[in-house]
Amino acid sequence: MMQETYQPQHIEPAIQQQWEQNQVFKAVVDHNREKFYCLSMFPYPSGRLHMGHVRNYTIGDVVSRYQRMQGKNVLQPMGWDAFGLPAENAAIKHQVAPAKWTKENIAYMKNQLKSLGFGYDWSREIATCDPEYYRWEQWFFTKLIDKGLAYKKVSAVNWCPHDQTVLANEQVIDGGCWRCDTPVVRKEIPQWFIRITDYAEELLNDLDQLDGWPDQVKAMQRNWIGKSRGVQLRFDLADRDGAVEVYTTRPDTLMGVSYVAVAAGHPLAQEAAHNHAELQAFLEECKKTGTAEADLATVEKKGMATGFSAIHPITGKTVPVWVANFVLMEYGTGAVMAVPAHDQRDWEFAQAYGLPIQQVIAPSDEQAFDLTQAAFTEKGTLVNSEQFDGLSSDDAFEAIAAELQAQGKGEIKTQYRLRDWGVSRQRYWGAPIPTIRTQDGESVPAPESHLPVVLPTDVVMDGINSPIKNNPEFEHIELNGEPAFRESDTFDTFMESSWYYARYCTPHSHDRMLDPAEANHWLPVDQYIGGIEHAILHLLYARFFHKLLRDLGLVNSDEPFKNLLCQGMVLADAFYYLNDNGGKEWVNPSEVDILRDDKGRLAGAKRRSDGKELSYSGMSKMSKSKNNGVDPQEAIDLYGADTVRLYTMFAAPPEQTLEWSDSGVQGSQKFLQRVWRLSYELLQQGDRTRVAPDDLDKASKDARRKVHETIQKVSDDIGRRYHFNTAIAAIMELLNTLQKVDLSSAAGRSVVAEGLEAIIRMLSPMTPHISQALWQAFGHDGLVIDAPWPELDSSALVRDTLQIVVQVNGKLRAKLDVAANIGKDELEKMALADEGVQKQLVDKTIRKVIVVPGKLVNIVAN
Ligand SMILES: [Zn+2]
């Protein structure tokens, strides 16, 4: 017998147990049903779920359950992106090995996910720190080396001279070491790279196939790949042998070159510094600049002349060669031609060092510009360019390229901004790179018999060096009877997250990376869901990996993710007070009492513990820095999972930001209580035999029409557009209608029963526990998720009567209930005959009558 009140704390664990016992979400290949692979980006096991996770995974679960109700065979797996730096930091802080810390976090978060009722196939759970998983990544990497797609080269890292260790980008804070504040320098060490640049063109072109991806994400990827058409050209050196190669996408500005700038690592810079102490010191200083491109945009532009001159390839005049800190060896040729009049960075540098700024492009229209204030960077018409004067930038591109080619000094070249993917990390908590250094210093892939190269997990972290570095037990091995050294670097954790979606299809293949039959059945992922912060690197690397898997014969599709949904951020109120130093101290919203005015607006805020007055800074992204995170666990404990899920889906469309509000959550809970209450009242009445539609009275017929209008709207909103919030709003409206129906009549009970059974099913993707409990209470065996989606009875939508609005000169004067099939003429007659309308027409002449069938009659009179 059904409880009188809604008690999620009792229902939810019982329903979850029922799912688990019956393995309801175990996915098995079934060729008779259409497959649907729904995947949410797996979490890093940081300790507890945050609200962003809850939103991400609720959307994924709602989509999965909805698709299952559409008859599809759904795969929805879950796992853990378990390697990474935070585990090392926690290990140092709490004196616990990263493996243990990670395992405990996984156990806790798994329970949280279960308590939210997510329908995952846990039999496919993956943790990337498990050797069963990363062994195949290691195996795959050795294949890439064999194919020439992975290679080793010297490359720069961030280095702390005090700790004698490599730092991750996150560990460099304002140019200093996070641990000891020593200024960080660049250090060149040998590292492994994967040739993603070989796939640049395909990664770019295949974006056109991804119709189910947000345009914004595709644009970000295009920009990251950065295909450009330009000219590679040569400036010969004056008075000596040698040349400087540069690449430019603006050869039309070539006649305005006033200097050439090279990177500190460029051979010419190194040579110039030999007997030049000041320059030597400057090159050292340049090493301190970060290795990321983002650093270059913000760094103060500094440089020094090398003393060398270069010959302009067309005019034959000499220009000085400078070293500049904003040019990097890692990008292009390590040298650039500088055109201060038409490039802002070159302009800033020329201003700082008094180098000439020569205009060679004039705006094509009346556009204003002032070269004493900034560079003019648009295209236009060439001036001060000798034989090229008067050409448009586009024509000059071709003409200048042709001239350079004719002289053997340059050629047109397509270039990508994308660099090869450096996968070596000098950290501990990652998958060991499966290579071996022989006594000759050669790096070779580990033989298959050495795999997996298992990361030792029983370690003590000293907070400085990776425990597998300078560790003979790990590093000293034998290869073909000779002493050799194991690589002690680990993979970038983007490696693990680049193929987990494929391994979920075949998680128990112990003798191979993927079972192609299983993988090709489920792939590609039909719906992928995750944050926009992964729009570039993770998604690009996963797309790249998929193509590598394809080219090794492991999958047969070109792209891993058919449809992509990037959920919006979760925002919350943020409160602070000013401390004695004038700094902001942020107070968590859970510790704040809010005063509201009679319109519900925030009128003041006080800290609950001591009544301290607080300032309100508005809604912002839940974050540690503003201390405005809302712990989902508190909301789950207080209201139950269904309420949190419903609120999450109701408060905003998935792609938009969600403003967390406690009163909103309470509203969602109240709605579920009302669904429960009405179900209880109906079931108390006993008999709810269906009454044939023709035998319903008018009120019941109207209510039944509302039921089917709602089914139509909800099916469309969810099925076609994933607009869950408007679907939920429509269901709420339907409940209002049903609550007004008279349950003492058989017709009323029939319609309310029909309506509630529709509501229970339509809500079940969002609120699976209460829906299952009510489904059973209504006498159904089995699972609501396997019940068919409510079917639309379009005959119920037909209206016998319609309400027509009558206006006189645009003002509402009457409402008429008329037969739905009334003719235009008859409707006009009825409108004119209405008493209220007649009164308005006294002493007036009718000029025009406009009839909009089914809606309104407007009479124009004066
Ligand atoms: Zn340090």
Boltz pocket constraint, residues with backbone or C-beta under 6 A from the ligand:
constraints:
  - pocket:
      binder: B
      contacts: [[A, 160], [A, 161], [A, 162], [A, 163], [A, 177], [A, 178], [A, 179], [A, 180], [A, 181], [A, 182]]
      max_distance: 6.0
